[in-house]
Amino acid sequence: DEWDQPQEDEFKNFRMETLYDAMLDVCDMLGGVTCLEATAGGLPAQVAACHADADKWREVEGTLFFVRATARYIPKTEAAIVPSVLSLGPQLPGHWRVRVAFTVLVGKLGRWLDDNPAMLGGLLEFIVQGLGMPKVGRASAEALQDLCNSCAGHLASPERLQGLLGIYRNMGGLQMSEQEKIVEGLGSVLCRVPTDQLMPMIAAAAEPPMETLQAAVQRGAKADVIQSLKKLRMLIKGGVTAAE
């Protein structure tokens, strides 16, 4: 936490270019379930230990990082370890790095959650709570987009779609890059809405940027016009990508 930005960047590069790639190679050789058992087996005990010693959050964060590397190799039928890991969200230590690691992991497990949607609602709520949190917002927006892409069929239900629209209407305080990820994710979900319900949902999604666009044009505010057009473009992009 006391690193300057160059040190932070160096560590991230080492993790992703060396450790993460090495884990992918191991998963290729041994299989996802074997690696998952080896990395995640001790996670509940690590989380419990944090309640006695908060400084042990580093062990939890490191384990979540390695579990993330196994995500693409985990079969949709795995029904023991993944639910155990995902159920730990409310018990995790409060350090922002741990929350980021768990949030990213949830997004990477979107394919598994699409086939095992029972936990989707609670995890979606966890991710949404992270939007706007210092140092956590970007990861939360990316994970939300991942879930929208992977679990679009489940999120297109009326109740959950209304929830997504509520997030979309109230995301003005987020960074523009985070807003764009949410808009693209929403576009993916709209593609899975039944045809007879689609037009009202598209109108509801298009209304906020269209209202902002109209007001910006009337004020002659070029920057706001551009931002509104970007949101409309991202909404369409998400839908086209999902349709393809």
C-alpha positions in Angstrom: 0.0 0.0 0.0 3.0 2.3 0.4 4.4 1.7 -3.1 4.7 4.5 -5.5 3.1 4.1 -9.0 6.2 2.8 -10.7 6.5 0.1 -8.0 2.8 -0.7 -8.3 3.1 -1.1 -12.1 6.2 -3.2 -11.8 4.5 -5.6 -9.4 1.4 -5.9 -11.6 3.5 -6.6 -14.7 5.4 -9.3 -12.8 2.1 -10.9 -11.6 0.4 -10.9 -15.0 3.4 -11.7 -17.2 5.2 -14.2 -15.0 3.0 -15.7 -12.3 -0.3 -15.6 -14.2 1.1 -17.1 -17.3 2.9 -19.8 -15.3 -0.4 -20.7 -13.7 -2.1 -21.0 -17.1 0.6 -23.4 -18.2 0.1 -25.5 -15.1 -3.6 -25.5 -15.7 -3.0 -26.7 -19.2 -1.0 -29.6 -17.9 -2.9 -30.6 -14.8 -6.4 -29.4 -15.5 -8.5 -26.8 -13.9 -10.1 -28.8 -11.1 -6.7 -30.1 -9.9 -5.3 -26.6 -9.8 -8.5 -25.2 -8.2 -8.2 -27.8 -5.4 -4.6 -27.0 -4.9 -5.1 -23.2 -4.7 -8.5 -22.7 -3.2 -8.6 -25.6 -0.7 -7.2 -23.5 2.2 -9.1 -20.3 1.4 -11.8 -20.7 4.0 -9.2 -21.2 6.7 -7.2 -18.1 5.5 -10.4 -16.0 5.6 -11.1 -17.2 9.1 -7.6 -16.4 10.2 -8.1 -12.8 9.1 -10.7 -12.2 11.8 -7.9 -12.8 14.4 -5.2 -11.0 12.4 -6.2 -8.4 9.9 -2.7 -8.3 8.4 -3.3 -11.8 6.9 -5.4 -10.3 4.2 -2.4 -10.6 1.9 -2.7 -14.4 1.9 -6.4 -14.2 1.0 -5.7 -11.8 -1.8 -2.9 -13.9 -3.2 -5.0 -17.0 -3.2 -7.9 -15.3 -5.0 -5.4 -14.2 -7.6 -4.3 -17.7 -8.3 -7.9 -19.0 -8.3 -8.6 -16.4 -10.9 -6.0 -18.0 -13.2 -7.9 -21.4 -13.0 -11.3 -19.8 -13.9 -11.2 -20.5 -17.7 -10.4 -24.2 -17.0 -13.1 -24.9 -14.5 -15.9 -27.1 -15.9 -19.4 -25.9 -15.5 -20.2 -29.1 -13.6 -17.8 -28.3 -10.8 -20.1 -28.2 -7.8 -17.9 -28.3 -4.6 -15.1 -25.8 -4.6 -16.4 -22.9 -6.7 -19.6 -22.5 -4.6 -17.5 -22.6 -1.4 -15.2 -19.9 -2.8 -18.0 -17.7 -4.0 -19.9 -17.9 -0.8 -17.0 -16.2 1.1 -17.8 -12.8 -0.3 -19.5 -11.4 2.9 -16.8 -12.9 5.1 -13.8 -11.4 3.3 -11.4 -9.0 5.0 -12.3 -5.4 4.2 -9.0 -4.4 2.5 -9.7 -3.0 -0.9 -7.2 -5.2 -2.6 -9.1 -8.3 -1.4 -12.4 -6.9 -2.7 -10.8 -6.2 -6.1 -9.4 -9.7 -6.3 -12.7 -11.3 -5.4 -14.6 -9.0 -7.7 -12.4 -9.8 -10.7 -12.7 -13.5 -9.9 -16.5 -13.3 -10.0 -16.4 -11.7 -13.4 -14.1 -14.4 -14.7 -16.4 -17.1 -13.4 -19.3 -15.7 -15.4 -19.4 -18.8 -17.7 -19.7 -21.0 -14.6 -22.4 -18.8 -13.1 -24.4 -18.9 -16.3 -24.9 -22.6 -15.8 -25.1 -22.3 -12.0 -27.2 -19.1 -11.5 -28.4 -19.7 -7.9 -25.5 -17.5 -6.6 -25.8 -14.9 -9.3 -28.1 -12.5 -7.4 -26.0 -12.2 -4.3 -22.8 -11.8 -6.3 -24.3 -9.2 -8.5 -25.3 -7.2 -5.5 -21.7 -7.5 -4.1 -20.3 -6.1 -7.4 -22.8 -3.3 -7.6 -21.9 -2.2 -4.1 -18.3 -1.8 -5.3 -19.2 0.7 -8.0 -17.9 4.1 -7.0 -15.8 2.7 -4.2 -12.3 4.2 -4.2 -9.8 1.9 -6.0 -12.6 -0.7 -6.5 -14.9 0.9 -9.0 -13.0 0.0 -12.1 -12.8 -3.7 -11.2 -16.5 -3.6 -10.3 -17.6 -2.1 -13.6 -15.5 -4.7 -15.5 -16.9 -7.6 -13.6 -20.4 -6.3 -14.1 -19.8 -6.1 -17.8 -18.3 -9.7 -17.7 -21.5 -11.0 -16.0 -23.7 -9.1 -18.4 -21.9 -10.8 -21.3 -21.8 -14.3 -19.8 -25.1 -14.4 -18.0 -27.2 -12.2 -20.3 -30.1 -14.7 -20.4 -30.5 -14.6 -16.7 -30.1 -10.9 -16.4 -32.7 -10.2 -19.1 -35.5 -11.3 -16.7 -37.8 -8.3 -15.9 -36.7 -7.9 -12.3 -33.0 -8.1 -12.9 -33.2 -5.9 -16.0 -35.0 -3.2 -14.1 -32.1 -3.4 -11.6 -29.6 -2.9 -14.3 -31.5 0.0 -15.7 -31.5 1.5 -12.3 -27.7 1.3 -12.1 -27.5 2.7 -15.6 -29.6 5.7 -14.7 -27.6 6.5 -11.6 -24.1 6.0 -12.8 -23.3 9.7 -13.5 -20.8 9.9 -10.6 -18.6 7.1 -12.0 -15.6 7.5 -14.2 -16.5 7.6 -18.0 -14.5 4.4 -18.6 -16.6 2.6 -16.0 -19.8 4.0 -17.4 -18.9 2.7 -20.8 -18.4 -0.8 -19.5 -21.8 -0.7 -17.8 -23.4 0.6 -21.0 -21.9 -2.1 -23.2 -22.9 -4.8 -20.7 -26.5 -3.5 -20.7 -26.5 -3.7 -24.5 -25.5 -7.4 -24.3 -28.4 -8.1 -21.9 -31.0 -6.2 -24.0 -30.2 -8.6 -26.9 -31.6 -11.4 -24.8 -34.9 -9.7 -24.0 -37.9 -11.3 -25.8 -38.9 -9.5 -28.9 -42.3 -8.5 -27.7 -40.7 -6.7 -24.7 -37.7 -5.3 -26.4 -38.8 -1.9 -27.6 -39.9 -0.5 -24.2 -36.6 -1.7 -22.8 -34.5 -0.1 -25.6 -36.5 3.1 -25.1 -35.8 3.1 -21.4 -32.1 2.6 -22.0 -31.9 5.3 -24.7 -33.9 7.9 -22.7 -31.2 9.2 -20.3 -28.5 9.8 -23.0 -31.0 11.2 -25.4 -32.3 13.6 -22.8 -28.8 14.7 -21.9 -27.9 15.0 -25.6 -30.9 17.2 -26.3 -30.1 19.5 -23.3 -26.5 19.7 -24.4 -27.4 20.6 -27.9 -29.7 23.4 -26.7 -26.8 24.7 -24.5 -24.3 24.4 -27.2 -22.2 22.2 -24.9 -20.0 20.3 -27.3 -18.2 18.2 -24.7 -21.6 17.0 -23.2 -22.9 16.3 -26.7 -19.9 14.1 -27.4 -20.3 12.2 -24.1 -24.0 11.5 -24.8 -23.2 10.2 -28.2 -20.5 8.0 -26.8 -23.0 6.4 -24.4 -25.4 5.7 -27.2 -22.6 4.2 -29.3 -21.6 2.0 -26.4 -25.1 0.8 -25.9 -25.4 -0.1 -29.5 -21.9 -1.7 -29.6 -22.8 -4.0 -26.6 -26.0 -5.1 -28.4 -24.3 -5.7 -31.7 -21.4 -7.6 -30.2 -23.8 -9.9 -28.3 -26.0 -10.4 -31.3 -22.9 -11.5 -33.4 
